[in-house]
Amino acid sequence: MHAHGSTLVAHAFVVTTALFATGCGSRPSASAAPAPNPGNTAAVRYTPTEKDLKYVYATAPPVATLRPGEILEVSTVDAFGNVIRNTGDSLAKVKGDNPLSGPFAVEGAEPGDTLVVRILDITVDGDQGVGATAPGFGALNTTSYTPMLNKPLPEKLWFYKIDHAKNEATFRALDSDFSVNIPMQPFFGCIGVAPSAGESRSSIVPAENGGNMDAPEARAGNIVYLPVNAAGALLYLGDGHAAMGDGEVAGTAIEVPLKSRMQVDLVKRKAIHWPRFENEHEIMAVGAYRPLDDALRIAFTELVRWIHDDYGLSELDTYELLSKVAKIHLTEMVDPNYVIVASIDKKYLPAKK
């Protein structure tokens, strides 16, 4: 999600380590989900204050360092920095786009490794979500990439009541008395690491390092694989969503703060070039670029290589198979790069090598 503006609500800052037992976790392969072991690992807990929030993915001093196999319990603010609370608020209050918690270093991570993030749990941290339209943003709006002579769509805000017991958020129309309940499936719109070569990337940009992918695949029960580009990997998290439609066409999801519990690990000396997701049933590869067809080409090329390297099919056999059974998910088409996730059900694959 993208936002504009100027001040921020502060949160209490906490970093604590609760050691349950020793051990540095497993060393999984890049396509095999590491088994979670939350009862036999250390936990690092982190809640940012306003001054701790970041707005770029970059090589920066970590707020905490985890050993491979440790648990991170982290809080994130919403894409507006938690300042949009009431009717009459304006996006002018927002300090910056998609405030991030982090970075979190992982001990021993080096360029050429793969960071493994197993998302164990995500909960919406509040009783209200926010959606918005804004001038110059959105798939059906005049933007700097798609200039038109007509006026941009106006700024509008929608507030979503969160019912935790029913796991639902309520949409209420602004121009009628219509309302409807939406099931919640919270996820991180932003999850990524420091880019390579000392670059800094805005928190609204999805790219090779992850970032603002707006992918519901970044949810509890899934594993996120990210390329390590800098010492420590430097993981950033933010832009919580309670629910989102494919494409995020108006520019926002149901924007919410989150609390999450995740386990980090490393695959040493095995590099990937783009983010990946995995769960019990699927493997999924990310492509992020403009135009949309190039995002698709990146995603499928990465998926072909993943299957060839880890499952042993030739590239052409994989290409043919994907043409028959693959799925594509357009996660968003409103950010500086568009994002597609290409996936295949594991039932169609041979046993791993």
Residue frames relative to the residue before (quaternion, step in Angstrom):
aa qw qx qy qz dx dy dz
M 1.0000 0.0000 0.0000 0.0000 0.00 0.00 0.00
H 0.2806 -0.7479 0.5842 0.1434 3.53 -1.25 0.60
A 0.0072 0.7973 -0.6034 0.0106 3.61 -1.08 0.71
H 0.2806 -0.7427 0.5821 0.1755 3.56 -1.35 0.31
G 0.5491 0.7387 -0.3649 0.1402 3.59 -1.26 0.01
S 0.4980 -0.7181 0.4381 0.2107 3.76 -1.33 -0.58
T 0.8271 0.1241 -0.2376 0.4940 3.98 0.20 0.44
L 0.2364 -0.8100 0.5302 0.0830 3.59 -1.11 0.32
V 0.4518 -0.6639 0.5234 0.2849 3.55 -1.12 0.70
A 0.3544 -0.7525 0.5179 0.1997 3.60 -0.80 1.02
H 0.2028 -0.7371 0.6306 0.1338 3.53 -1.25 0.61
A 0.5673 -0.5587 0.4626 0.3899 3.56 -1.24 0.32
F 0.3224 -0.7448 0.5556 0.1807 3.55 -0.96 0.91
V 0.0817 0.7834 -0.6110 0.0797 3.56 -0.88 0.98
V 0.0977 0.7310 -0.6753 0.0066 3.56 -1.03 0.77
T 0.1241 0.7877 -0.5940 0.1061 3.59 -0.56 1.11
T 0.2181 -0.7471 0.6088 0.1535 3.54 -1.22 0.44
A 0.0922 -0.7854 0.6116 0.0243 3.56 -0.75 1.11
L 0.1691 -0.8235 0.5371 0.0694 3.55 -0.32 1.23
F 0.1924 -0.7916 0.5751 0.0750 3.53 -0.60 1.21
A 0.7677 -0.1629 0.1263 0.6068 3.58 1.06 -0.74
T 0.5376 -0.6197 0.4528 0.3493 3.55 -1.21 0.27
G 0.4561 0.6708 -0.5110 0.2845 3.53 -1.31 0.18
C 0.2968 -0.7904 0.5210 0.1257 3.54 -1.03 0.80
G 0.6567 -0.5656 0.3311 0.3731 3.58 1.04 0.54
S 0.6244 -0.5631 0.4166 0.3457 3.50 -1.40 0.06
R 0.3191 -0.7005 0.5888 0.2467 3.54 -1.32 0.01
P 0.0882 -0.8464 0.5242 0.0330 3.58 0.19 1.26
S 0.5069 -0.5640 0.5257 0.3854 3.51 -1.32 0.14
A 0.6375 -0.5813 0.3473 0.3675 3.58 -1.16 0.54
S 0.7530 0.3383 -0.2376 0.5120 3.60 1.12 -0.18
A 0.6394 0.4689 -0.3455 0.5020 3.58 1.23 0.23
A 0.4347 -0.7183 0.4771 0.2597 3.56 -0.66 1.10
P 0.3778 -0.7091 0.5367 0.2577 3.61 -0.79 0.94
A 0.4826 -0.6739 0.4691 0.3049 3.57 -0.92 0.84
P 0.4257 -0.6961 0.5048 0.2819 3.60 -0.81 0.91
N 0.0527 -0.7903 0.6103 0.0109 3.53 -1.11 0.73
P 0.0515 0.8753 -0.4806 0.0137 3.59 0.91 0.91
G 0.6624 0.5149 -0.3259 0.4358 3.61 1.09 -0.43
N 0.7521 0.3584 -0.1894 0.5197 3.59 1.22 -0.19
T 0.6293 0.5033 -0.3299 0.4918 3.56 1.11 0.69
A 0.5503 -0.5836 0.4752 0.3617 3.53 -1.34 0.14
A 0.2248 -0.7630 0.5891 0.1427 3.57 -1.20 0.52
V 0.1605 -0.7427 0.6447 0.0840 3.53 -1.00 0.94
R 0.1307 -0.8036 0.5795 0.0360 3.57 -0.73 1.08
Y 0.0261 0.8211 -0.5638 0.0854 3.56 -0.82 1.04
T 0.0350 0.7568 -0.6515 0.0392 3.54 -0.99 1.01
P 0.3173 -0.7961 0.4793 0.1892 3.64 -0.50 1.08
T 0.3280 -0.6450 0.6357 0.2690 3.51 -1.36 0.34
E 0.7303 -0.4080 0.3017 0.4573 3.57 -1.29 0.09
K 0.7003 0.4860 -0.2845 0.4386 3.58 0.86 -0.92
D 0.6475 0.5393 -0.3173 0.4349 3.58 1.21 -0.40
L 0.5545 0.6472 -0.3913 0.3471 3.61 1.19 -0.43
K 0.2358 -0.7680 0.5851 0.1110 3.54 -1.11 0.80
Y 0.2357 -0.7847 0.5614 0.1163 3.56 -1.22 0.54
V 0.7193 0.2956 -0.2380 0.5819 3.56 1.32 0.27
Y 0.3786 -0.6254 0.6200 0.2848 3.52 -1.39 0.37
A 0.2370 0.7765 -0.5379 0.2270 3.56 -0.52 1.16
T 0.5624 -0.5361 0.4844 0.4021 3.53 -1.35 0.15
A 0.1867 0.7757 -0.5643 0.2123 3.55 -0.43 1.27
P 0.6295 -0.5245 0.3847 0.4250 3.61 -1.16 0.40
P 0.4308 -0.7193 0.4728 0.2710 3.61 -0.79 0.93
V 0.4587 -0.6579 0.5223 0.2896 3.56 -1.21 0.56
A 0.7736 -0.0262 0.0121 0.6330 3.58 1.28 -0.36
T 0.2296 -0.7503 0.6042 0.1387 3.55 -1.25 0.53
L 0.1539 -0.7891 0.5920 0.0552 3.55 -0.89 1.02
R 0.3979 -0.6569 0.5759 0.2803 3.51 -1.24 0.50
P 0.6020 -0.5399 0.4163 0.4156 3.61 -1.09 0.49
G 0.7614 0.3267 -0.2755 0.4875 3.53 -0.89 1.03
E 0.5756 0.6005 -0.3836 0.4011 3.60 1.22 -0.28
I 0.4540 -0.6668 0.5369 0.2470 3.50 -1.38 0.43
L 0.1596 -0.7515 0.6335 0.0921 3.55 -1.07 0.84
E 0.0799 -0.7548 0.6501 0.0365 3.56 -0.88 1.02
V 0.0451 0.8469 -0.5137 0.1298 3.56 -0.28 1.31
S 0.2362 -0.7283 0.6252 0.1513 3.53 -1.22 0.67
T 0.0892 -0.7759 0.6223 0.0523 3.56 -1.15 0.70
V 0.4144 -0.6644 0.5542 0.2822 3.57 -1.20 0.56
D 0.5886 -0.5741 0.4115 0.3932 3.58 -1.23 0.22
A 0.7422 -0.4469 0.2753 0.4166 3.56 -1.31 0.19
F 0.6885 0.4400 -0.2703 0.5092 3.58 1.27 -0.38
G 0.5250 -0.6397 0.4093 0.3842 3.60 1.24 0.06
N 0.5691 -0.6349 0.3490 0.3887 3.59 1.26 0.49
V 0.5127 0.6721 -0.4202 0.3299 3.65 1.14 0.32
I 0.6319 0.4906 -0.3460 0.4902 3.63 1.20 -0.29
R 0.0940 0.8476 -0.5068 0.1261 3.56 -0.15 1.31
N 0.8229 0.1957 -0.0451 0.5315 3.57 1.04 -0.75
T 0.6206 -0.4985 0.4477 0.4074 3.54 -1.31 0.40
G 0.7285 0.3697 -0.2917 0.4976 3.56 -0.81 0.98
D 0.5220 0.5953 -0.4249 0.4389 3.60 1.24 -0.23
S 0.2234 -0.7724 0.5842 0.1105 3.55 -1.24 0.53
L 0.5779 -0.5829 0.4456 0.3572 3.55 -1.20 0.55
A 0.5035 0.6421 -0.4254 0.3915 3.59 1.24 -0.18
K 0.5972 0.5770 -0.3575 0.4274 3.61 1.21 -0.38
V 0.6084 0.6101 -0.3449 0.3723 3.56 1.18 -0.57
K 0.4305 -0.7387 0.4660 0.2277 3.56 -0.82 1.06
G 0.7970 -0.1592 0.1503 0.5629 3.57 0.95 -0.84
D 0.6528 -0.5561 0.3762 0.3509 3.51 -1.36 0.25
N 0.8794 -0.0564 0.0555 0.4695 3.55 -1.03 0.89
P 0.0759 -0.8200 0.5662 0.0354 3.64 0.45 1.11
L 0.2455 -0.8040 0.5363 0.0750 3.54 -0.92 1.02
S 0.3197 -0.6771 0.6240 0.2234 3.52 -1.26 0.60
G 0.6177 0.5306 -0.4080 0.4130 3.56 -0.99 0.88
P 0.5804 0.0558 -0.7190 -0.3781 1.48 -2.40 -0.66
F 0.3242 -0.7090 0.5974 0.1880 3.51 -1.33 0.55
A 0.2608 -0.7680 0.5668 0.1447 3.56 -0.71 1.08
V 0.2165 -0.7306 0.6303 0.1489 3.54 -1.24 0.56
E 0.4771 -0.7105 0.4468 0.2606 3.53 -0.61 1.21
G 0.8224 0.2435 -0.1973 0.4749 3.56 -0.89 0.99
A 0.5086 0.6489 -0.4320 0.3654 3.61 1.22 -0.13
E 0.0008 -0.7943 0.6051 -0.0543 3.55 -0.88 1.04
P 0.6323 -0.5070 0.3996 0.4283 3.60 -1.16 0.42
G 0.7196 0.3683 -0.3132 0.4984 3.56 -0.88 1.02
D 0.6086 0.4950 -0.3556 0.5081 3.57 1.32 -0.07
T 0.3351 -0.6922 0.5871 0.2529 3.55 -1.36 0.04
L 0.3066 -0.7285 0.5866 0.1764 3.55 -0.96 0.96
V 0.1721 -0.7747 0.6049 0.0656 3.55 -0.94 0.99
V 0.0190 -0.7890 0.6138 -0.0195 3.59 -0.73 1.07
R 0.1122 -0.7789 0.6160 0.0362 3.55 -0.46 1.23
I 0.2300 -0.7830 0.5652 0.1203 3.59 -0.51 1.18
L 0.2214 -0.8250 0.5135 0.0815 3.55 -0.35 1.29
D 0.8032 -0.0760 0.1054 0.5814 3.57 0.97 -0.85
I 0.0027 0.7622 -0.6473 -0.0088 3.57 -1.15 0.70
T 0.0033 0.7889 -0.6144 0.0095 3.58 -0.94 0.91
V 0.4887 -0.6272 0.5202 0.3116 3.55 -1.17 0.65
D 0.2490 -0.8048 0.5314 0.0891 3.55 -0.70 1.16
G 0.7436 0.3069 -0.2407 0.5431 3.57 0.52 1.19
D 0.4952 -0.6775 0.4772 0.2610 3.53 -1.35 0.16
Q 0.7526 0.3043 -0.1911 0.5518 3.59 1.25 0.21
G 0.1500 -0.7515 0.6352 0.0966 3.53 -1.17 0.77
V 0.2763 -0.7588 0.5738 0.1363 3.56 -1.29 0.38
G 0.0467 -0.7516 0.6561 0.0486 3.54 -1.20 0.71
A 0.0549 -0.8225 0.5661 -0.0052 3.59 -1.11 0.54
T 0.1761 -0.6738 0.6877 0.2054 3.45 -1.43 0.27
A 0.0617 -0.7998 0.5970 0.0084 3.57 -1.14 0.60
P 0.5776 -0.5779 0.4354 0.3778 3.61 -1.06 0.62
G 0.8294 0.2440 -0.1724 0.4721 3.57 -1.01 0.81
F 0.7388 0.3433 -0.2202 0.5365 3.58 1.21 0.25
G 0.6470 0.5084 -0.3849 0.4180 3.56 -1.04 0.78
A 0.5974 -0.6229 0.3853 0.3266 3.54 -1.14 0.73
L 0.7606 0.3284 -0.1879 0.5275 3.61 1.12 -0.56
N 0.5659 0.5944 -0.3567 0.4465 3.55 1.22 0.52
T 0.5518 -0.5436 0.4993 0.3882 3.56 -1.29 0.26
T 0.0242 0.8036 -0.5925 0.0509 3.57 -0.77 1.03
S 0.6695 -0.4769 0.3664 0.4360 3.56 -1.29 0.07
Y 0.6608 0.4763 -0.3035 0.4944 3.60 1.20 -0.47
T 0.7759 0.1980 -0.0983 0.5908 3.58 1.18 -0.62
P 0.0214 -0.8408 0.5408 -0.0047 3.61 0.42 1.18
M 0.0267 -0.7766 0.6293 -0.0138 3.55 -1.10 0.83
L 0.5672 -0.6138 0.4294 0.3422 3.57 -1.25 0.36
N 0.6039 0.5602 -0.3727 0.4273 3.60 1.15 -0.43
K 0.6155 -0.5689 0.4036 0.3670 3.56 -1.22 0.49
P 0.5415 -0.6052 0.4644 0.3533 3.61 -1.11 0.61
L 0.5795 -0.5537 0.4585 0.3838 3.55 -1.24 0.42
P 0.5157 -0.6820 0.4220 0.3014 3.62 -1.01 0.73
E 0.5775 -0.5375 0.4746 0.3904 3.54 -1.34 0.18
K 0.0799 0.7649 -0.6342 0.0798 3.56 -0.95 0.98
L 0.1783 -0.7804 0.5920 0.0936 3.57 -1.13 0.67
W 0.1132 -0.7584 0.6395 0.0554 3.55 -1.09 0.84
F 0.1963 -0.7745 0.5925 0.1031 3.57 -1.03 0.84
Y 0.2012 -0.7977 0.5664 0.0497 3.55 -0.87 1.08
K 0.2997 -0.7406 0.5735 0.1810 3.57 -0.63 1.09
I 0.2664 -0.7714 0.5651 0.1214 3.56 -0.89 1.03
D 0.1065 -0.7612 0.6378 0.0488 3.58 -0.87 1.01
H 0.2649 -0.8065 0.5087 0.1436 3.57 -0.16 1.28
A 0.6268 0.5562 -0.3440 0.4236 3.59 1.00 -0.78
K 0.7529 0.3498 -0.1948 0.5223 3.59 1.00 -0.82
N 0.3321 -0.7554 0.4899 0.2813 3.59 1.30 -0.21
E 0.5253 0.6139 -0.4028 0.4301 3.56 0.92 0.99
A 0.1870 -0.7152 0.6573 0.1465 3.51 -1.37 0.45
T 0.3079 -0.7789 0.5248 0.1521 3.58 -0.99 0.83
F 0.2466 -0.7340 0.6198 0.1281 3.54 -0.86 1.08
R 0.0324 -0.7741 0.6323 0.0066 3.58 -0.96 0.94
A 0.4244 -0.7183 0.4950 0.2427 3.57 -0.69 1.11
L 0.4523 -0.6850 0.5024 0.2715 3.57 -1.12 0.66
D 0.7865 0.3661 -0.1550 0.4727 3.57 1.02 -0.80
S 0.7505 0.1911 -0.1795 0.6066 3.58 1.27 0.35
D 0.5690 -0.5994 0.4263 0.3678 3.59 -1.27 -0.04
F 0.3635 0.7452 -0.4869 0.2747 3.61 1.23 0.37
S 0.0745 0.7639 -0.6406 0.0243 3.54 -1.18 0.69
V 0.0177 -0.7862 0.6178 0.0023 3.57 -1.21 0.48
N 0.3980 -0.7133 0.5279 0.2326 3.56 -1.10 0.73
I 0.1829 -0.7817 0.5936 0.0557 3.55 -1.02 0.93
P 0.4208 -0.6962 0.5107 0.2783 3.63 -0.74 0.95
M 0.3377 -0.7487 0.5353 0.1968 3.58 -1.00 0.80
Q 0.0624 0.7369 -0.6728 0.0224 3.53 -1.18 0.74
P 0.1692 -0.8559 0.4778 0.1025 3.58 0.35 1.26
F 0.0643 0.7829 -0.6145 0.0733 3.53 -1.16 0.75
F 0.5255 -0.6130 0.4879 0.3317 3.54 -1.32 0.28
G 0.3319 -0.7145 0.5803 0.2064 3.57 -0.78 1.01
C 0.7743 0.2231 -0.1139 0.5811 3.57 1.12 -0.73
I 0.2429 0.7043 -0.6465 0.1643 3.53 -0.86 1.05
G 0.2919 0.7646 -0.5185 0.2475 3.55 -0.60 1.12
V 0.3890 -0.6993 0.5574 0.2213 3.51 -1.38 0.09
A 0.6849 -0.4445 0.3624 0.4493 3.55 -1.31 0.09
P 0.4605 -0.6731 0.4970 0.2963 3.62 -0.96 0.80
S 0.6096 -0.5533 0.4251 0.3763 3.55 -1.34 0.13
A 0.8261 0.3025 -0.1975 0.4325 3.55 -1.40 0.18
G 0.6323 -0.5815 0.3277 0.3933 3.58 1.12 0.62
E 0.3720 0.7435 -0.4841 0.2730 3.60 1.20 0.32
S 0.2350 -0.7010 0.6427 0.2006 3.52 -1.40 0.24
R 0.1071 -0.7882 0.6044 0.0444 3.57 -0.97 0.89
S 0.5261 -0.6385 0.4641 0.3164 3.57 -0.95 0.88
S 0.5601 -0.6232 0.4388 0.3246 3.56 -1.16 0.62
I 0.6399 0.4953 -0.3627 0.4622 3.63 1.18 0.00
V 0.6434 0.5568 -0.3175 0.4186 3.61 1.25 -0.22
P 0.2019 -0.7331 0.6338 0.1417 3.61 -0.90 0.92
A 0.1144 0.7958 -0.5819 0.1226 3.58 -0.95 0.86
E 0.8084 -0.2790 0.1983 0.4789 3.57 -1.30 -0.34
N 0.6948 0.4749 -0.2671 0.4694 3.58 1.12 -0.64
G 0.6137 -0.4989 0.3548 0.4986 3.60 1.29 0.04
G 0.2395 0.8054 -0.5278 0.1243 3.56 -0.55 -1.16
N 0.8140 -0.2719 0.2075 0.4696 3.54 -1.18 -0.69
M 0.0641 0.8463 -0.5228 0.0793 3.57 0.63 1.15
D 0.2041 -0.8068 0.5275 0.1708 3.61 1.21 -0.43
A 0.3727 0.7434 -0.4632 0.3065 3.56 1.04 0.84
P 0.3853 -0.7241 0.5214 0.2354 3.62 -0.60 1.06
E 0.5012 0.6447 -0.4177 0.3984 3.57 1.28 -0.17
A 0.6253 0.5125 -0.3383 0.4815 3.62 1.23 -0.36
R 0.4016 0.7173 -0.4503 0.3485 3.55 0.79 1.11
A 0.7067 -0.4493 0.3335 0.4330 3.54 -1.32 0.21
G 0.7510 0.3538 -0.2917 0.4751 3.55 -0.98 0.92
N 0.6926 0.4290 -0.2703 0.5130 3.58 1.26 -0.29
I 0.3376 -0.6957 0.5957 0.2170 3.52 -1.35 0.39
V 0.1884 -0.7486 0.6267 0.1065 3.54 -1.08 0.83
Y 0.1348 -0.7598 0.6322 0.0704 3.57 -0.93 0.97
L 0.0252 -0.8058 0.5909 -0.0305 3.57 -0.84 1.03
P 0.4825 -0.6599 0.4799 0.3185 3.61 -1.00 0.74
V 0.3343 -0.7145 0.5736 0.2208 3.58 -1.01 0.77
N 0.1023 -0.8323 0.5449 -0.0024 3.55 -0.61 1.20
A 0.7772 0.1915 -0.0883 0.5929 3.57 1.27 -0.40
A 0.6521 -0.5059 0.3780 0.4194 3.57 -1.18 0.44
G 0.7993 0.2509 -0.2112 0.5036 3.56 -0.84 1.03
A 0.4056 -0.7252 0.4424 0.3375 3.60 1.31 -0.28
L 0.0794 -0.8472 0.5182 0.0859 3.62 0.92 -0.98
L 0.0083 -0.8359 0.5417 -0.0886 3.52 0.32 1.40
Y 0.0900 -0.7733 0.6271 0.0231 3.57 -1.03 0.96
L 0.0842 -0.7990 0.5954 0.0046 3.58 -1.13 0.77
G 0.3124 0.7535 -0.5498 0.1800 3.58 -1.13 0.62
D 0.7234 0.4649 -0.3104 0.4052 3.55 -1.35 -0.43
G 0.0654 0.8428 -0.5291 0.0733 3.58 0.76 1.06
H 0.1219 -0.7810 0.6114 0.0372 3.53 -1.07 0.86
A 0.3405 -0.7196 0.5651 0.2166 3.58 -0.99 0.84
A 0.7591 -0.1315 0.0991 0.6298 3.58 1.17 -0.64
M 0.0139 0.7959 -0.6047 0.0262 3.58 -1.20 0.53
G 0.3936 -0.6979 0.5482 0.2397 3.53 -1.08 0.76
D 0.6486 -0.5104 0.3863 0.4119 3.57 -1.21 0.47
G 0.8042 0.2764 -0.2216 0.4773 3.56 -0.94 0.94
E 0.1732 -0.8012 0.5454 0.1748 3.62 1.21 -0.51
V 0.0328 0.9127 -0.4063 -0.0305 3.52 1.18 0.81
A 0.7147 0.4189 -0.2744 0.4883 3.63 1.02 -0.64
G 0.6470 -0.5642 0.3054 0.4121 3.60 1.27 0.00
T 0.7784 0.2137 -0.1555 0.5694 3.59 1.21 -0.23
A 0.3381 -0.6438 0.6350 0.2607 3.49 -1.41 0.31
I 0.6024 -0.4061 0.4205 0.5435 3.59 -1.12 -0.64
E 0.2030 -0.8379 0.5020 0.0692 3.53 -0.05 1.40
V 0.0842 0.8077 -0.5680 0.1337 3.57 -0.69 1.15
P 0.4586 -0.5976 0.5528 0.3564 3.57 -1.27 0.29
L 0.2054 -0.7923 0.5679 0.0867 3.56 -1.16 0.63
K 0.1576 -0.6830 0.6885 0.1862 3.46 -1.47 0.23
S 0.0087 0.8235 -0.5650 0.0513 3.56 -0.86 0.92
R 0.1945 -0.7347 0.6404 0.1106 3.49 -1.32 0.54
M 0.0896 0.8063 -0.5726 0.1178 3.58 -0.73 1.07
Q 0.3032 -0.7256 0.5898 0.1840 3.52 -1.28 0.48
V 0.1974 -0.7895 0.5727 0.0986 3.57 -0.84 0.99
D 0.0487 0.7787 -0.6239 0.0443 3.54 -1.15 0.66
L 0.3454 -0.7328 0.5520 0.1975 3.54 -1.33 0.10
V 0.1748 -0.6738 0.6938 0.1844 3.49 -1.36 0.44
K 0.2689 -0.7989 0.5208 0.1352 3.55 -0.37 1.23
R 0.8760 0.0753 -0.0756 0.4703 3.51 -1.17 0.84
K 0.6097 0.4416 -0.4177 0.5086 3.54 0.97 0.90
A 0.1669 -0.8313 0.5283 0.0455 3.54 -0.36 1.28
I 0.0909 -0.7243 0.6754 0.1042 3.52 -1.27 0.59
H 0.4364 -0.7333 0.4697 0.2260 3.57 -1.16 0.53
W 0.7762 0.1519 -0.0704 0.6078 3.58 1.22 -0.51
P 0.6284 -0.5398 0.3826 0.4092 3.61 -1.16 0.39
R 0.1148 -0.7643 0.6321 0.0557 3.52 -1.29 0.58
F 0.1858 -0.7389 0.6328 0.1379 3.54 -1.33 0.41
E 0.0019 -0.7845 0.6199 0.0172 3.53 -1.24 0.46
N 0.0345 0.7479 -0.6618 -0.0387 3.52 -1.28 0.50
E 0.7903 -0.3267 0.2106 0.4736 3.57 -1.26 -0.18
H 0.7954 0.3585 -0.1492 0.4654 3.57 1.00 -0.83
E 0.8179 0.2317 -0.0711 0.5218 3.60 1.05 -0.66
I 0.1611 -0.6844 0.6838 0.1951 3.48 -1.45 0.24
M 0.1129 -0.8159 0.5659 -0.0366 3.54 -0.98 0.97
A 0.1250 -0.7999 0.5857 0.0389 3.58 -0.89 0.96
V 0.3544 -0.7609 0.5220 0.1515 3.55 -1.05 0.89
G 0.0180 -0.7428 0.6676 0.0465 3.52 -1.23 0.67
A 0.0047 -0.8085 0.5873 -0.0384 3.60 -0.83 0.97
Y 0.4021 0.6848 -0.5274 0.3021 3.56 -0.51 1.18
R 0.2886 -0.6768 0.6237 0.2641 3.54 -1.39 -0.13
P 0.5284 -0.1961 -0.8235 0.0648 1.64 -1.94 1.59
L 0.7471 -0.4379 0.2745 0.4180 3.53 -1.35 0.24
D 0.6424 0.5353 -0.3485 0.4235 3.61 0.97 -0.71
D 0.6246 0.5143 -0.3526 0.4702 3.61 1.10 -0.50
A 0.5926 0.5409 -0.3633 0.4735 3.61 1.08 -0.63
L 0.6519 0.5085 -0.3093 0.4698 3.57 0.99 -0.85
R 0.6534 0.5164 -0.3223 0.4501 3.60 0.92 -0.85
I 0.6326 0.5221 -0.3343 0.4641 3.58 0.98 -0.81
A 0.6748 0.5127 -0.3047 0.4346 3.59 0.82 -1.02
F 0.7187 0.4411 -0.2661 0.4671 3.58 0.83 -0.92
T 0.6043 0.5340 -0.3656 0.4648 3.60 1.04 -0.61
E 0.6585 0.4991 -0.3065 0.4725 3.59 0.98 -0.84
L 0.6563 0.5030 -0.3191 0.4630 3.58 1.00 -0.77
V 0.6110 0.5358 -0.3435 0.4707 3.60 1.03 -0.74
R 0.6879 0.4813 -0.2905 0.4590 3.59 0.85 -0.94
W 0.6240 0.5422 -0.3366 0.4510 3.58 1.01 -0.78
I 0.6847 0.4737 -0.2847 0.4752 3.59 0.86 -0.96
H 0.6446 0.5183 -0.3259 0.4580 3.59 0.96 -0.83
D 0.7138 0.4724 -0.2679 0.4423 3.59 0.81 -1.02
D 0.8135 0.3234 -0.1391 0.4628 3.59 0.83 -0.98
Y 0.7685 0.3334 -0.1856 0.5137 3.59 1.17 -0.45
G 0.5287 -0.7197 0.3475 0.2861 3.56 1.31 0.03
L 0.4949 0.6296 -0.4618 0.3813 3.63 1.17 0.04
S 0.5216 -0.6023 0.4864 0.3585 3.57 -1.11 0.57
E 0.6436 -0.5351 0.3703 0.4029 3.56 -1.19 0.42
L 0.6860 0.4765 -0.3029 0.4590 3.62 0.91 -0.82
D 0.6224 0.5097 -0.3490 0.4807 3.61 1.03 -0.65
T 0.6404 0.5187 -0.3188 0.4682 3.57 1.02 -0.80
Y 0.6293 0.5450 -0.3171 0.4544 3.57 0.96 -0.91
E 0.6716 0.4879 -0.2876 0.4778 3.57 0.91 -0.94
L 0.6632 0.5081 -0.3109 0.4532 3.60 0.90 -0.89
L 0.6627 0.5048 -0.3143 0.4552 3.59 0.90 -0.86
S 0.6078 0.5662 -0.3520 0.4314 3.56 1.09 -0.65
K 0.7220 0.4374 -0.2340 0.4824 3.58 1.20 -0.47
V 0.8425 0.1996 -0.0665 0.4960 3.63 0.97 -0.75
A 0.5074 0.6724 -0.4285 0.3268 3.63 1.20 -0.15
K 0.2280 -0.7294 0.6236 0.1646 3.52 -1.35 0.34
I 0.1698 -0.7566 0.6179 0.1305 3.53 -1.25 0.51
H 0.1362 -0.7645 0.6276 0.0564 3.52 -1.14 0.77
L 0.2203 -0.7450 0.6185 0.1181 3.57 -0.65 1.14
T 0.1885 -0.8304 0.5123 0.1116 3.58 -0.12 1.22
E 0.7948 -0.1437 0.0776 0.5845 3.59 0.98 -0.72
M 0.0788 -0.7781 0.6218 0.0419 3.55 -1.24 0.63
V 0.5408 0.6172 -0.3973 0.4108 3.55 1.02 0.89
D 0.6335 0.5376 -0.3392 0.4412 3.61 1.21 -0.28
P 0.7264 -0.4207 0.2865 0.4618 3.61 -1.23 0.10
N 0.7373 0.1509 -0.1503 0.6412 3.58 1.25 -0.45
Y 0.3823 -0.6892 0.5610 0.2532 3.57 -1.13 0.65
V 0.2513 -0.7892 0.5489 0.1126 3.58 -1.15 0.59
I 0.0204 -0.7595 0.6502 -0.0050 3.53 -1.03 0.96
V 0.1753 -0.7411 0.6392 0.1071 3.54 -1.12 0.80
A 0.1490 -0.7739 0.6127 0.0592 3.58 -0.74 1.12
S 0.0131 -0.8328 0.5516 -0.0452 3.59 -0.83 0.96
I 0.1005 -0.7512 0.6458 0.0922 3.51 -1.39 0.31
D 0.4644 -0.6496 0.5283 0.2886 3.53 -1.11 0.77
K 0.5152 -0.6804 0.4323 0.2910 3.59 -0.87 0.96
K 0.5504 0.6238 -0.4065 0.3777 3.61 1.15 -0.39
Y 0.6640 0.4942 -0.3034 0.4720 3.59 1.24 -0.40
L 0.6552 0.5415 -0.3038 0.4304 3.61 1.22 -0.17
P 0.5138 -0.6036 0.4925 0.3594 3.58 -1.18 0.43
A 0.6712 -0.4530 0.3718 0.4540 3.56 -1.28 0.08
K 0.5581 -0.6135 0.4371 0.3480 3.55 -1.07 0.68
K 0.5640 -0.6013 0.4539 0.3380 3.53 -1.18 0.65
